[in-house]
C-alpha cells in the first residue's frame, strides 16, 4: 500500500456562497503525527468531516487508505474524536463502549474485551461500571478518547484532545497519543499550539479555507537558528540595535505588547559562540529575562503567518 494514507486533489467544499475549503491539495504520510491548525472558520472541521465521509466535496477528490472517503473499505479503519463528543446518561461507560464495539461488528465477548482494553489505555478501567454523570470533565474526555481508539484504527483524528484537562491528565493523554503514533497515523486539530509542537512532526495550516502551508514543525520553529527570551518586561522598541554589532545575528523579532518576548535569529555556523555572545550583549544592555528557549515557539511563528 502507498505510504500516503490521505491524499486530496483540488478539494473544495462550498456551503452556498461560502467556500469552507477551496482547492486544498494535501498528502499525509503513513505513521506521521500531523497537526491541523488555523483560526476559527479556517475549514478544519469541514476537512475532518470530508475525510471521514460525513460530507461530500463540492469538487476535487479525496483518497483515504487508497479508497474514496465514503467507501465501505475504510469503515473501522479510521476514527474521529469530535470536540463536543458526549456520552449517554444513566448507562455505564463500559456498557456504552461495548455497544459501540458491537456496532463495529464484534461479538458480545470481543466487544467487552475491547471496551476494557481502550479504558485501560486511558487509565480508566476502574470506571468501567460508572455512570457518565458521576465522572469529572477530564474523565469524560478520556472516555471519549477511548471511544476513538476502538478497533485499533489506522487513522485517528482528534479534535482538541486535551482541551479543558488539568496538566496531569493532559500529560497522560499526550503519553497515550505518543504510544498510538507508533502504530497509527494521527491528525490532531487544536488551538493549543504547545500541544501541536509537543506531539506532531508535521503541521497543516489552513486560512480562510485554503492551504496556507504544510511542513515540518521543526522547520517552522527554527530550532538551531534562534533563541527565544521571555523578558521581565516588554523590551524598548530600539532594543534590536544592541545586536547590530554581532555579525552572527541575522534578525531580532519583538513580541506583541504584553507578551514580554523577544526572538534573536543567528547563522548556523558557530552557533554555540553566537548564543554566548547574544547573552553577553543582553547583559551589557541591561535586558533581563526569566527564561531562554532554543528555537522559536510554534505559537509565535503560526501567529505571524495568520496576521
DRENSE-579640 format. One record per atom (N, C-alpha, C): x, y, z; residue number from 1; chain. Coordinates in steps of 0.2 Angstrom, whole numbers, plus 5000, padded with zeros to 4 digits. Layout:
X	Y	Z	NUM	A
...
This chain:
5004	4994	5000	1	A
5000	5000	5000	1	A
5004	5006	5000	1	A
5002	5012	4997	2	A
5006	5018	4997	2	A
5007	5020	5004	2	A
5013	5024	5004	3	A
5014	5027	5011	3	A
5010	5033	5012	3	A
5006	5035	5007	4	A
5002	5041	5008	4	A
4995	5038	5010	4	A
4993	5039	5016	5	A
4987	5037	5019	5	A
4981	5042	5017	5	A
4983	5048	5016	6	A
4977	5053	5014	6	A
4980	5057	5008	6	A
4976	5058	5003	7	A
4978	5062	4998	7	A
4972	5066	4995	7	A
4972	5073	4995	8	A
4967	5077	4992	8	A
4970	5081	4986	8	A
4965	5081	4981	9	A
4967	5085	4975	9	A
4962	5090	4973	9	A
4964	5096	4974	10	A
4959	5102	4972	10	A
4953	5101	4976	10	A
4953	5099	4983	11	A
4947	5098	4987	11	A
4944	5104	4989	11	A
4937	5105	4987	12	A
4934	5111	4989	12	A
4927	5109	4992	12	A
4924	5113	4996	13	A
4918	5112	4999	13	A
4915	5118	5000	13	A
4909	5120	4997	14	A
4905	5126	4997	14	A
4899	5125	5001	14	A
4897	5129	5005	15	A
4890	5130	5008	15	A
4887	5136	5005	15	A
4883	5135	5000	16	A
4880	5141	4997	16	A
4886	5145	4994	16	A
4886	5152	4996	17	A
4892	5156	4993	17	A
4898	5156	4997	17	A
4898	5152	5003	18	A
4903	5152	5007	18	A
4908	5146	5005	18	A
4914	5147	5004	19	A
4919	5142	5002	19	A
4923	5140	5009	19	A
4920	5135	5012	20	A
4923	5132	5018	20	A
4930	5129	5016	20	A
4931	5126	5011	21	A
4938	5124	5008	21	A
4938	5125	5001	21	A
4944	5127	4999	22	A
4945	5130	4992	22	A
4951	5127	4989	22	A
4951	5122	4985	23	A
4957	5120	4981	23	A
4962	5117	4986	23	A
4961	5113	4990	24	A
4966	5111	4995	24	A
4969	5104	4992	24	A
4976	5104	4992	25	A
4980	5099	4990	25	A
4984	5096	4996	25	A
4983	5090	4998	26	A
4987	5088	5004	26	A
4989	5081	5003	26	A
4994	5079	5006	27	A
4997	5072	5007	27	A
4999	5071	5014	27	A
4996	5066	5017	28	A
4998	5064	5024	28	A
5001	5057	5024	28	A
5007	5057	5026	29	A
5011	5051	5026	29	A
5009	5046	5031	29	A
5010	5039	5030	30	A
5008	5034	5035	30	A
5013	5035	5041	30	A
5010	5034	5047	31	A
5014	5034	5053	31	A
5016	5041	5055	31	A
5014	5047	5052	32	A
5016	5053	5054	32	A
5011	5057	5058	32	A
5012	5059	5064	33	A
5008	5063	5068	33	A
5008	5070	5065	33	A
5002	5072	5063	34	A
5001	5079	5060	34	A
4996	5083	5064	34	A
4998	5090	5064	35	A
4994	5095	5067	35	A
4990	5098	5062	35	A
4984	5100	5064	36	A
4979	5104	5059	36	A
4977	5110	5063	36	A
4980	5116	5061	37	A
4978	5122	5064	37	A
4976	5128	5060	37	A
4973	5133	5063	38	A
4970	5138	5059	38	A
4965	5142	5063	38	A
4964	5148	5062	39	A
4959	5152	5066	39	A
4952	5149	5065	39	A
4947	5151	5069	40	A
4940	5149	5068	40	A
4938	5151	5061	40	A
4934	5146	5058	41	A
4932	5147	5051	41	A
4937	5145	5046	41	A
4943	5143	5048	42	A
4948	5141	5043	42	A
4946	5135	5038	42	A
4942	5131	5041	43	A
4940	5125	5037	43	A
4942	5118	5040	43	A
4944	5118	5047	44	A
4947	5112	5050	44	A
4942	5107	5051	44	A
4936	5109	5054	45	A
4931	5104	5055	45	A
4928	5102	5048	45	A
4927	5106	5043	46	A
4925	5104	5037	46	A
4930	5098	5034	46	A
4936	5099	5035	47	A
4941	5095	5032	47	A
4940	5088	5036	47	A
4940	5088	5042	48	A
4939	5082	5046	48	A
4933	5078	5043	48	A
4927	5082	5042	49	A
4921	5079	5040	49	A
4921	5076	5033	49	A
4925	5079	5029	50	A
4926	5076	5022	50	A
4930	5070	5022	50	A
4935	5070	5027	51	A
4940	5064	5027	51	A
4936	5058	5030	51	A
4931	5059	5034	52	A
4928	5054	5037	52	A
4922	5052	5033	52	A
4920	5055	5027	53	A
4915	5054	5023	53	A
4908	5056	5026	53	A
4908	5061	5031	54	A
4902	5064	5033	54	A
4899	5069	5028	54	A
4904	5072	5025	55	A
4902	5077	5019	55	A
4905	5074	5013	55	A
4901	5077	5007	56	A
4904	5075	5001	56	A
4907	5082	4998	56	A
4913	5081	4995	57	A
4916	5088	4992	57	A
4911	5091	4986	57	A
4912	5097	4986	58	A
4909	5101	4980	58	A
4912	5099	4974	58	A
4919	5099	4974	59	A
4923	5097	4969	59	A
4930	5095	4971	59	A
4934	5092	4967	60	A
4940	5089	4969	60	A
4939	5082	4972	60	A
4944	5079	4974	61	A
4944	5072	4976	61	A
4948	5070	4982	61	A
4946	5065	4986	62	A
4949	5063	4992	62	A
4951	5055	4991	62	A
4957	5053	4994	63	A
4958	5046	4994	63	A
4961	5045	5001	63	A
4957	5040	5005	64	A
4959	5039	5012	64	A
4961	5031	5012	64	A
4967	5029	5013	65	A
4969	5022	5013	65	A
4968	5019	5007	65	A
4969	5023	5001	66	A
4968	5021	4994	66	A
4961	5020	4992	66	A
4956	5023	4996	67	A
4949	5022	4994	67	A
4946	5029	4994	67	A
4940	5030	4991	68	A
4936	5036	4992	68	A
4934	5036	5000	68	A
4933	5042	5002	69	A
4932	5044	5009	69	A
4925	5040	5012	69	A
4920	5039	5008	70	A
4914	5036	5010	70	A
4914	5029	5008	70	A
4920	5026	5006	71	A
4920	5019	5004	71	A
4919	5014	5010	71	A
4916	5009	5009	72	A
4915	5004	5015	72	A
4921	5000	5017	72	A
4926	5001	5012	73	A
4933	4998	5013	73	A
4937	5001	5019	73	A
4935	5007	5021	74	A
4939	5010	5026	74	A
4935	5011	5033	74	A
4929	5008	5033	75	A
4925	5008	5039	75	A
4929	5004	5044	75	A
4929	5007	5050	76	A
4933	5004	5056	76	A
4940	5005	5055	76	A
4943	5007	5050	77	A
4950	5009	5049	77	A
4952	5016	5051	77	A
4947	5020	5052	78	A
4948	5027	5053	78	A
4943	5029	5058	78	A
4945	5033	5063	79	A
4941	5035	5069	79	A
4942	5043	5070	79	A
4937	5046	5073	80	A
4937	5053	5075	80	A
4934	5054	5082	80	A
4938	5059	5085	81	A
4935	5062	5091	81	A
4933	5069	5090	81	A
4927	5070	5090	82	A
4924	5077	5089	82	A
4925	5081	5096	82	A
4926	5087	5096	83	A
4927	5091	5102	83	A
4922	5091	5106	83	A
4916	5090	5104	84	A
4910	5090	5108	84	A
4907	5083	5109	84	A
4911	5078	5109	85	A
4908	5071	5109	85	A
4905	5070	5116	85	A
4899	5067	5116	86	A
4896	5066	5123	86	A
4894	5059	5124	86	A
4892	5057	5130	87	A
4890	5050	5131	87	A
4883	5050	5134	87	A
4880	5045	5133	88	A
4873	5044	5135	88	A
4873	5044	5143	88	A
4868	5047	5146	89	A
4867	5047	5153	89	A
4864	5041	5155	89	A
4865	5039	5162	90	A
4862	5033	5165	90	A
4864	5027	5162	90	A
4869	5026	5158	91	A
4872	5020	5156	91	A
4879	5019	5157	91	A
4882	5014	5160	92	A
4889	5014	5162	92	A
4893	5015	5156	92	A
4899	5018	5157	93	A
4903	5019	5151	93	A
4906	5013	5148	93	A
4907	5008	5152	94	A
4909	5001	5149	94	A
4904	4998	5145	94	A
4898	4999	5147	95	A
4892	4996	5143	95	A
4892	5000	5136	95	A
4892	5007	5137	96	A
4892	5011	5130	96	A
4897	5009	5126	96	A
4903	5008	5128	97	A
4909	5006	5124	97	A
4908	4999	5121	97	A
4905	4995	5125	98	A
4904	4988	5122	98	A
4899	4988	5117	98	A
4894	4992	5117	99	A
4889	4993	5112	99	A
4892	4996	5106	99	A
4896	5001	5106	100	A
4899	5003	5100	100	A
4904	4998	5097	100	A
4907	4994	5101	101	A
4911	4989	5098	101	A
4907	4984	5094	101	A
4901	4982	5097	102	A
4897	4978	5093	102	A
4894	4981	5087	102	A
4893	4987	5087	103	A
4891	4991	5081	103	A
4897	4990	5075	103	A
4903	4989	5078	104	A
4908	4989	5073	104	A
4909	4981	5070	104	A
4905	4977	5073	105	A
4905	4970	5070	105	A
4907	4965	5075	105	A
4909	4967	5081	106	A
4912	4962	5086	106	A
4906	4958	5089	106	A
4908	4952	5091	107	A
4903	4949	5095	107	A
4903	4951	5103	107	A
4898	4949	5107	108	A
4897	4952	5113	108	A
4904	4951	5118	108	A
4907	4946	5117	109	A
4913	4944	5122	109	A
4919	4949	5119	109	A
4920	4949	5113	110	A
4925	4953	5110	110	A
4924	4960	5111	110	A
4918	4962	5111	111	A
4916	4969	5112	111	A
4918	4972	5119	111	A
4916	4967	5124	112	A
4918	4969	5131	112	A
4925	4969	5132	112	A
4929	4965	5129	113	A
4936	4965	5130	113	A
4939	4971	5127	113	A
4936	4973	5121	114	A
4939	4979	5118	114	A
4937	4985	5122	114	A
4931	4985	5125	115	A
4930	4991	5130	115	A
4935	4991	5135	115	A
4936	4986	5138	116	A
4941	4985	5144	116	A
4948	4988	5141	116	A
4950	4985	5135	117	A
4957	4987	5133	117	A
4958	4995	5132	117	A
4953	4998	5129	118	A
4953	5005	5127	118	A
4953	5009	5134	118	A
4949	5007	5139	119	A
4948	5010	5145	119	A
4955	5010	5149	119	A
4958	5004	5148	120	A
4965	5003	5151	120	A
4970	5008	5148	120	A
4969	5009	5142	121	A
4974	5014	5138	121	A
4974	5021	5141	121	A
4968	5023	5143	122	A
4967	5030	5145	122	A
4967	5030	5153	122	A
4969	5024	5156	123	A
4969	5023	5163	123	A
4962	5025	5167	123	A
4957	5022	5164	124	A
4950	5022	5167	124	A
4947	5016	5168	124	A
4951	5010	5168	125	A
4947	5004	5169	125	A
4943	5003	5175	125	A
4945	5007	5180	126	A
4941	5007	5186	126	A
4934	5010	5186	126	A
4933	5014	5180	127	A
4927	5017	5179	127	A
4922	5013	5174	127	A
4924	5007	5173	128	A
4920	5003	5168	128	A
4913	5003	5170	128	A
4911	5002	5176	129	A
4904	5002	5178	129	A
4901	5008	5181	129	A
4905	5014	5180	130	A
4902	5020	5182	130	A
4898	5024	5177	130	A
4893	5028	5180	131	A
4889	5032	5175	131	A
4892	5038	5173	131	A
4891	5040	5167	132	A
4895	5046	5164	132	A
4894	5052	5169	132	A
4888	5053	5172	133	A
4886	5059	5176	133	A
4890	5059	5182	133	A
4893	5054	5184	134	A
4897	5054	5190	134	A
4905	5055	5189	134	A
4906	5056	5183	135	A
4913	5057	5181	135	A
4915	5064	5180	135	A
4921	5066	5181	136	A
4923	5073	5180	136	A
4924	5074	5173	136	A
4925	5081	5171	137	A
4926	5083	5164	137	A
4932	5079	5161	137	A
4937	5079	5165	138	A
4943	5076	5162	138	A
4942	5068	5161	138	A
4939	5065	5166	139	A
4937	5058	5165	139	A
4933	5057	5159	139	A
4928	5061	5158	140	A
4924	5060	5152	140	A
4928	5061	5145	140	A
4932	5066	5145	141	A
4937	5067	5140	141	A
4941	5061	5138	141	A
4943	5058	5143	142	A
4947	5052	5142	142	A
4943	5046	5140	142	A
4937	5045	5142	143	A
4932	5040	5139	143	A
4931	5041	5132	143	A
4930	5048	5130	144	A
4929	5050	5123	144	A
4935	5048	5119	144	A
4941	5049	5121	145	A
4947	5047	5118	145	A
4947	5039	5117	145	A
4945	5036	5123	146	A
4945	5028	5122	146	A
4940	5026	5117	146	A
4935	5029	5116	147	A
4930	5028	5111	147	A
4933	5028	5104	147	A
4937	5033	5103	148	A
4940	5034	5096	148	A
4946	5029	5095	148	A
4948	5025	5100	149	A
4953	5021	5099	149	A
4951	5014	5098	149	A
4944	5013	5098	150	A
4941	5006	5097	150	A
4943	5003	5090	150	A
4944	4997	5090	151	A
4946	4993	5084	151	A
4953	4994	5081	151	A
4957	4998	5085	152	A
4964	4999	5083	152	A
4964	5002	5076	152	A
4961	5008	5075	153	A
4960	5011	5068	153	A
4967	5013	5066	153	A
4968	5013	5059	154	A
4974	5015	5056	154	A
4975	5023	5056	154	A
4970	5026	5055	155	A
4970	5034	5056	155	A
4966	5036	5061	155	A
4968	5040	5066	156	A
4964	5043	5071	156	A
4965	5051	5071	156	A
4959	5054	5071	157	A
4958	5061	5070	157	A
4955	5063	5077	157	A
4959	5068	5080	158	A
4957	5070	5087	158	A
4956	5078	5087	158	A
4950	5080	5089	159	A
4949	5087	5089	159	A
4949	5090	5096	159	A
4954	5094	5097	160	A
4956	5097	5104	160	A
4956	5091	5109	160	A
4960	5086	5109	161	A
4960	5081	5113	161	A
4962	5082	5121	161	A
4965	5088	5122	162	A
4967	5090	5129	162	A
4964	5096	5131	162	A
4959	5098	5128	163	A
4955	5105	5130	163	A
4952	5103	5136	163	A
4953	5108	5141	164	A
4949	5108	5147	164	A
4952	5103	5152	164	A
4958	5100	5151	165	A
4961	5095	5155	165	A
4966	5098	5160	165	A
4966	5096	5166	166	A
4972	5098	5171	166	A
4978	5096	5168	166	A
4984	5099	5170	167	A
4991	5097	5167	167	A
4992	5089	5168	167	A
4991	5086	5173	168	A
4992	5079	5174	168	A
4989	5075	5169	168	A
4982	5076	5169	169	A
4978	5072	5164	169	A
4980	5074	5157	169	A
4982	5080	5155	170	A
4984	5082	5149	170	A
4990	5078	5147	170	A
4995	5077	5152	171	A
5001	5074	5150	171	A
5000	5066	5149	171	A
4995	5064	5153	172	A
4993	5057	5152	172	A
4991	5055	5145	172	A
4986	5060	5143	173	A
4983	5059	5136	173	A
4989	5060	5131	173	A
4993	5064	5132	174	A
4999	5065	5127	174	A
5003	5059	5127	174	A
5004	5055	5132	175	A
5008	5049	5133	175	A
5004	5044	5128	175	A
4998	5044	5129	176	A
4994	5039	5125	176	A
4994	5040	5118	176	A
4994	5047	5116	177	A
4994	5048	5109	177	A
5001	5047	5106	177	A
5006	5048	5110	178	A
5013	5046	5108	178	A
5014	5039	5106	178	A
5011	5035	5111	179	A
5011	5027	5110	179	A
5007	5025	5104	179	A
5001	5028	5103	180	A
4997	5026	5097	180	A
5001	5028	5091	180	A
5005	5034	5091	181	A
5008	5036	5085	181	A
5013	5031	5082	181	A
5015	5026	5086	182	A
5020	5021	5084	182	A
5017	5016	5079	182	A
5010	5016	5079	183	A
5006	5011	5075	183	A
5001	5014	5071	183	A
4999	5020	5072	184	A
4993	5023	5069	184	A
4996	5030	5066	184	A
4992	5032	5061	185	A
4993	5039	5058	185	A
4988	5044	5062	185	A
4991	5049	5065	186	A
4986	5053	5070	186	A
4986	5060	5067	186	A
4980	5063	5067	187	A
4979	5070	5065	187	A
4976	5074	5071	187	A
4979	5079	5073	188	A
4977	5082	5079	188	A
4975	5090	5077	188	A
4969	5091	5078	189	A
4966	5098	5077	189	A
4966	5102	5084	189	A
4970	5107	5085	190	A
4970	5111	5091	190	A
4972	5118	5090	190	A
4969	5122	5095	191	A
4971	5129	5095	191	A
4977	5130	5100	191	A
4978	5125	5104	192	A
4984	5125	5108	192	A
4990	5122	5105	192	A
4994	5127	5102	193	A
5000	5125	5098	193	A
5005	5122	5102	193	A
5005	5123	5109	194	A
5010	5119	5113	194	A
5009	5112	5112	194	A
5003	5110	5112	195	A
5001	5103	5111	195	A
5003	5100	5104	195	A
5002	5104	5099	196	A
5004	5103	5092	196	A
5012	5102	5092	196	A
5015	5107	5095	197	A
5023	5107	5095	197	A
5025	5101	5098	197	A
5022	5099	5104	198	A
5024	5093	5108	198	A
5023	5087	5105	198	A
5018	5086	5101	199	A
5016	5079	5098	199	A
5017	5078	5091	199	A
5017	5083	5087	200	A
5017	5082	5080	200	A
5024	5083	5076	200	A
5025	5079	5071	201	A
5030	5080	5067	201	A
5029	5085	5061	201	A
5023	5085	5058	202	A
5021	5090	5053	202	A
5015	5094	5055	202	A
5014	5100	5052	203	A
5009	5104	5053	203	A
5005	5106	5047	203	A
4999	5106	5047	204	A
4995	5109	5041	204	A
4991	5115	5044	204	A
4993	5121	5040	205	A
4990	5127	5042	205	A
4984	5129	5037	205	A
4978	5130	5039	206	A
4973	5132	5035	206	A
4971	5139	5036	206	A
4969	5143	5031	207	A
4967	5150	5032	207	A
4962	5152	5027	207	A
4956	5154	5029	208	A
4951	5156	5025	208	A
4949	5150	5020	208	A
4949	5144	5022	209	A
4948	5138	5018	209	A
4953	5136	5013	209	A
4959	5139	5013	210	A
4964	5137	5009	210	A
4970	5135	5013	210	A
4974	5131	5009	211	A
4980	5128	5012	211	A
4986	5133	5013	211	A
4987	5136	5019	212	A
4992	5141	5019	212	A
4999	5138	5019	212	A
5000	5132	5023	213	A
5007	5128	5022	213	A
5006	5121	5025	213	A
5010	5117	5023	214	A
5011	5110	5026	214	A
5018	5108	5026	214	A
5021	5108	5032	215	A
5028	5107	5033	215	A
5030	5104	5040	215	A
5036	5103	5040	216	A
5039	5100	5047	216	A
5038	5105	5052	216	A
5036	5103	5058	217	A
5036	5108	5064	217	A
5043	5110	5066	217	A
5048	5106	5065	218	A
5055	5108	5067	218	A
5057	5114	5062	218	A
5055	5114	5056	219	A
5057	5119	5051	219	A
5054	5126	5053	219	A
5047	5125	5055	220	A
5044	5131	5057	220	A
5047	5134	5064	220	A
5049	5130	5068	221	A
5052	5133	5074	221	A
5059	5135	5074	221	A
5063	5133	5069	222	A
5070	5135	5068	222	A
5074	5134	5074	222	A
5074	5127	5076	223	A
5076	5125	5082	223	A
5084	5127	5083	223	A
5088	5127	5078	224	A
5095	5128	5079	224	A
5097	5135	5077	224	A
5092	5139	5075	225	A
5094	5146	5072	225	A
5091	5152	5076	225	A
5089	5151	5082	226	A
5086	5156	5086	226	A
5086	5155	5093	226	A
5085	5160	5097	227	A
5084	5160	5104	227	A
5078	5164	5106	227	A
5074	5161	5110	228	A
5068	5165	5112	228	A
5068	5166	5119	228	A
5068	5173	5121	229	A
5068	5175	5128	229	A
5061	5177	5130	229	A
5060	5175	5136	230	A
5054	5178	5140	230	A
5057	5183	5145	230	A
5055	5189	5143	231	A
5058	5195	5147	231	A
5054	5197	5153	231	A
5058	5201	5158	232	A
5054	5203	5164	232	A
5049	5209	5162	232	A
5050	5212	5156	233	A
5045	5217	5154	233	A
5046	5218	5146	233	A
5041	5221	5143	234	A
5042	5222	5136	234	A
5048	5226	5135	234	A
5052	5224	5129	235	A
5058	5227	5128	235	A
5057	5234	5124	235	A
5062	5239	5125	236	A
5061	5245	5121	236	A
5061	5244	5114	236	A
5058	5248	5110	237	A
5057	5247	5103	237	A
5064	5247	5099	237	A
5069	5250	5102	238	A
5076	5251	5099	238	A
5080	5245	5102	238	A
5078	5240	5105	239	A
5082	5235	5108	239	A
5086	5231	5103	239	A
5083	5231	5097	240	A
5086	5227	5092	240	A
5093	5230	5090	240	A
5094	5236	5091	241	A
5100	5240	5089	241	A
5106	5237	5093	241	A
5105	5234	5099	242	A
5111	5232	5103	242	A
5114	5226	5100	242	A
5111	5222	5095	243	A
5113	5216	5092	243	A
5117	5218	5085	243	A
5117	5224	5083	244	A
5119	5226	5076	244	A
5127	5224	5076	244	A
5130	5224	5082	245	A
5137	5223	5082	245	A
5139	5216	5081	245	A
5134	5212	5082	246	A
5136	5204	5082	246	A
5135	5202	5075	246	A
5140	5200	5071	247	A
5140	5198	5064	247	A
5136	5191	5063	247	A
5135	5187	5069	248	A
5131	5181	5068	248	A
5124	5182	5069	248	A
5122	5187	5071	249	A
5115	5189	5072	249	A
5112	5191	5066	249	A
5106	5188	5063	250	A
5103	5190	5057	250	A
5097	5194	5058	250	A
5093	5193	5063	251	A
5087	5197	5064	251	A
5085	5197	5071	251	A
5081	5201	5073	252	A
5078	5201	5080	252	A
5070	5203	5079	252	A
5066	5199	5083	253	A
5059	5200	5082	253	A
5056	5201	5089	253	A
5052	5206	5090	254	A
5049	5208	5097	254	A
5042	5205	5097	254	A
5040	5203	5103	255	A
5033	5201	5104	255	A
5028	5206	5104	255	A
5022	5205	5104	256	A
5017	5210	5104	256	A
5017	5213	5111	256	A
5014	5219	5112	257	A
5014	5222	5118	257	A
5011	5217	5124	257	A
5014	5216	5129	258	A
5011	5212	5135	258	A
5014	5205	5134	258	A
5017	5203	5129	259	A
5020	5196	5128	259	A
5027	5196	5132	259	A
5030	5201	5133	260	A
5037	5201	5136	260	A
5042	5196	5132	260	A
5042	5196	5126	261	A
5045	5191	5122	261	A
5050	5194	5117	261	A
5055	5191	5116	262	A
5060	5193	5110	262	A
5063	5187	5107	262	A
5064	5187	5101	263	A
5067	5181	5097	263	A
5073	5184	5093	263	A
5079	5181	5095	264	A
5085	5183	5091	264	A
5087	5177	5086	264	A
5088	5179	5080	265	A
5090	5174	5075	265	A
5097	5175	5073	265	A
5101	5169	5072	266	A
5108	5169	5071	266	A
5109	5164	5065	266	A
5115	5164	5063	267	A
5118	5160	5057	267	A
5119	5153	5060	267	A
5119	5148	5056	268	A
5120	5141	5058	268	A
5128	5140	5060	268	A
5132	5143	5057	269	A
5139	5142	5058	269	A
5141	5146	5065	269	A
5145	5142	5069	270	A
5147	5145	5075	270	A
5141	5146	5080	270	A
5136	5142	5080	271	A
5130	5144	5084	271	A
5131	5144	5091	271	A
5136	5140	5094	272	A
5137	5140	5101	272	A
5140	5147	5103	272	A
5145	5149	5099	273	A
5148	5156	5101	273	A
5143	5161	5100	273	A
5138	5160	5095	274	A
5133	5165	5094	274	A
5128	5166	5100	274	A
5126	5160	5103	275	A
5122	5160	5109	275	A
5126	5164	5115	275	A
5132	5162	5116	276	A
5136	5166	5121	276	A
5136	5173	5120	276	A
5138	5175	5114	277	A
5138	5182	5113	277	A
5131	5186	5113	277	A
5126	5183	5111	278	A
5119	5186	5112	278	A
5118	5187	5120	278	A
5119	5182	5124	279	A
5118	5183	5131	279	A
5122	5188	5134	279	A
5128	5188	5132	280	A
5133	5194	5135	280	A
5130	5201	5133	280	A
5128	5201	5126	281	A
5126	5208	5124	281	A
5119	5210	5127	281	A
5115	5205	5129	282	A
5109	5207	5133	282	A
5111	5210	5140	282	A
5116	5206	5143	283	A
5118	5208	5150	283	A
5121	5215	5150	283	A
5125	5217	5145	284	A
5128	5223	5144	284	A
5123	5229	5143	284	A
5118	5227	5139	285	A
5112	5232	5138	285	A
5107	5232	5144	285	A
5108	5228	5149	286	A
5103	5228	5154	286	A
5096	5225	5153	286	A
5096	5221	5148	287	A
5090	5217	5146	287	A
5089	5211	5150	287	A
5085	5210	5155	288	A
5084	5204	5159	288	A
5079	5200	5157	288	A
5080	5193	5158	289	A
5075	5188	5156	289	A
5074	5183	5161	289	A
5068	5180	5161	290	A
5066	5175	5165	290	A
5067	5168	5162	290	A
5067	5167	5156	291	A
5068	5161	5153	291	A
5071	5161	5146	291	A
5075	5157	5144	292	A
5078	5156	5137	292	A
5076	5149	5134	292	A
5074	5149	5128	293	A
5072	5143	5125	293	A
5076	5143	5118	293	A
5079	5138	5116	294	A
5082	5137	5110	294	A
5077	5136	5105	294	A
5077	5140	5099	295	A
5072	5139	5094	295	A
5066	5144	5095	295	A
5062	5144	5091	296	A
5056	5149	5091	296	A
5050	5145	5093	296	A
5045	5147	5097	297	A
5039	5144	5098	297	A
5035	5143	5092	297	A
5031	5138	5092	298	A
5027	5137	5086	298	A
5021	5142	5087	298	A
5019	5144	5093	299	A
5014	5149	5094	299	A
5016	5155	5090	299	A
5022	5157	5091	300	A
5024	5164	5088	300	A
5024	5163	5080	300	A
5027	5158	5077	301	A
5028	5158	5070	301	A
5021	5157	5067	301	A
5016	5153	5070	302	A
5010	5152	5067	302	A
5006	5159	5067	302	A
5006	5162	5073	303	A
5003	5169	5074	303	A
5005	5174	5069	303	A
5012	5174	5067	304	A
5014	5178	5062	304	A
5011	5177	5055	304	A
5011	5171	5054	305	A
5008	5169	5047	305	A
5001	5170	5047	305	A
4997	5170	5052	306	A
4990	5171	5052	306	A
4988	5178	5052	306	A
4993	5183	5053	307	A
4991	5190	5053	307	A
4990	5192	5045	307	A
